Amino acid sequence: MEFILIIKAVAIGIVEGITEFLPVSSTGHMIIVGNFINFTAPTYPKAYIDMFEVVIQLGAILAIVVLYWDKIFTSLKNLAPGKWGL
C-alpha cells in the first residue's frame, strides 16, 4: 500500500473526527479536504473513495453511540409502550 495513501486517509480521518462534534457538515469538510489533497477520482477508483467515506463516517457514528450508550439506552427504555397508555 502506498505510504501517501495512508497519510491521506489519516488526514481525512482527523477532519472527520474533529468535525463530527462541531455544528458543521463533516461530510462536506471530508469532500473539501479530499479534493485539496487529491483523494479523488481518477487518481483512485471512485468505488474505493465512496467506500472509504462510508466506512469512516460509520466509525464516527459508532464512536458517538459508544460514548452516549447510557443516554441512548435510558431513552429507549423510557419509550416503553405502556408508559403513555398505548
Phi, psi and omega in degrees: 000142180293137177295322181295327177294322177295318178298318179295319179296319178295318179298314179293323177296320178295316178299316179298316181296320180287314186283346179297326183265000179258154180280053177228169181281110178291325178295316179299319179291324176297319180294316180298312180295319177301319177292321181295321182262013177062041173263064186223167171281148004270006178302317176234152180300138182302320180298322179295316180296315179298316179297318180299315180296321179294314182294319181292325177289324176298319177298319179293319179295317179296324177297320178292319178299317179296318181297320184254022185304316181300316179293319180295312182298317179297318179297317179293323179295325180283355177270023182305138185302325184281353186294323183252015179078023180276000000 
